[in-house]
């Protein structure tokens, strides 16, 4: 009997949902499909969802092992804040090292996750059609400046009245605007810096008619709003260090800092021009990167980066400019190192050339002393030259001493002497020796040649490698 009663209840709920779709209009004049997509929950949908929620409640969830709030310190750079307690949930923003967050509870599991209160970087989305722009909030930066130093100052925003809705819509994204929710059970979704609002499906809470929101931007059909205080986000516990013994004043200080930094999320029009300037500068950097290292000029780029850093109040532009500056400095360091290395190599080559010239001058001076028309006797093995081989022109022979070194070159100085007949023989030569400055070698002009009687052992003809200075 219970089984039939349960089946009857489910069929009744399904029939109610079908009738609602057939009518295509709910009491507010909106179709159920549009309401579902835009973020509003209808009565028929609520019945079905309540039944589903009751079923899901029977599934055991991961229970928090720590529910007492504490202040946590971020221990790394660019730590992702996610829309849910797992790596598969889309990222909302990221936090920097040493930033403080308020942890409401910790979920233990395969990976531990911390549920945190909204920080200045966090934001949420809400469908535009369920928000009516009401009043222009006085710029947050001015409000903080006016209340700075005053303890227990209420966080309620000051507003300026008297502006029409069309005028307010033109200021969305430039200043904070107070809005009022016009529907019931309107979903507030965790925002994301990476994905479009239509894809940001993680619902944080639902607002009802008359609830207030603070609009700071718009994208597609959604308003970007300051996350309500009861909209929470998630950070991996691996990157959070618990600060023990935090006082209520410290908790309030962290919350106050988050409210104060929200002013940076409302970027005036000049931020867009600064962002465009940064993109142009990035393209200039890429063009320089395509050039040879020593041909690159980063001076103007560094000046422009310093200008952006001194003028911008945008945290994102400032961090991007700082990263670009670090990259440029690294490349400039490599550029300077290569320049110095090239300069040292050039100085070394010049010094070696100077030493070589001085050595040749000394050798030339010594050879000049022997460059007289006087007879010189030389003994050694006569061999062919591998360099000077042209017959009757520049034909020279080698005279190799007993140390297997080239003693000098030999050419005939008489038509009666043919040195070719004496090759590979131990000979005694006499003649005038001169220094050839062009080839930087000594040449013996042979007037007399005699064979030296060999010893019992036949001399071995060594293999000689000629070292001749390059001509010219």
Phi, psi and omega in degrees: 000319179297325181293320179292324179294319179295318179297320179296321181293317180295319179294325178295317179296319179295320179295321179297322180292320179295317179299322180294321179290322179296319180296332177064358179223137173258186187297332182274000180087001179261143176289152180298323181296314179297319181296322180293317182291318186284339175125001181261146180257125179274172182293317180296319179296324180296323179298313180295317181296323178298320179293318179294319179299320179296324178291316181293334181297338180282347180275124182294133179256168177287119185272144177293138178265351179213118185246349180283130183292145175210166178267130180245151180248126179289132189254004180214168178272148176053056176272125184289137166262127185246163183281349180208171186275057176192159181291344180281344178285143185292149180283143178265311181196193174221156182249156180259161180300141179075003174286142181261141178227158176258116180267123180272323177199167181235133176256125180263141178185211177300322171231141182270138182231143180253131175269118188243156173286157181301136173260179181297333182279342184281150175205172182225167177243148173215143182298134183299322188291349179251017178230129175252123179289128187249303189218152177272119179284139176299138184313132186300322181299320179292322180295319180293319179298323182290331184255002184296135180090353179260117180282153178059032176284127180296147183274001181298129185286144172279149185228160173242127185259174174097003180259144181279163181299322179294323177293320180294322181299327180289341182262000180297130182094348178253327176217161178283136183234133177281131179236160181234132180287136184253358180232178179253149179052044179278127186285139169249124185250150176293127180288176180206140178277354186245328187244159181290157181303325180298334181267349179276087191261359184280110182280128180266318180195177178235139179251155181244171183304132180096346178292148183260144175225156178249111185271127180237359180185176180214143175210121183056234183260024184229146172268141172268123186235157171296127183299129176303158185297334180262017172259118188250162180229178188226141178224140178299133182291347178295339185247020180234130176250125182286131175264115184283148171068033179290139180269161176304326178295323179291322176300315181294326179295319178296316179295319180296321178296321177297318179293323181292318183289347178300333180302332181287344180281341180263096187268121176293173186300328182295336177295324179295319178294324177294322177295319176297320177298321179294319178297319177298319179296322178297323178292323176298320178297318179296322178296319178294325181295335180280351180272161172303151188304315184283349180266358183278145179233110183254005185298311181294325179295317179296322178296318180292322178297316179298324177295315179298316181295328182279340186254328188282146171251001180279123180297318182294316179295319181298315181293321178295319179294322178295319177296318179296321180296319178298319178297316180296319180297321179296317180292321179295325176295315177297322179297314180295321179297317179294320178299313180296323179295317178297319180296318178295320178298319180294317179297322179294318179296319178296319179294318178296321178295321179296315179298317180297319179296319179296321179295318180294325177296317178297315180297318179297324180294319179294319181292330180296330180293330180263004184272046179250157179283078177221153183286137178230138179255137181223140178234137179171187179267131179274132183218162178288148172269137178273355182253307183264094189237358184286123181294139173062008180236288184233034184283124179228158178237155179266141171247113186254124182278182184288352174267009180061034175247155178284117179283315178187177171264154181231135173226154181283143178244013182213140177293345182276351184246123175246104185294341180298331181288346185251008182295139178068026178235149176282118188230162173243124185239147177223141179169187178273135180247135181228157178262126178265106183293332182293312180264357180054052181213165178263140181235127178261118176271104192282125172255338183215138178218135178221149178276137175272127182301124182291156175278184183297327181268132179292127182295143178268128181280113182285160174269120185248136174255117182283137176245099183245133179295142178298141182282145180083000000 
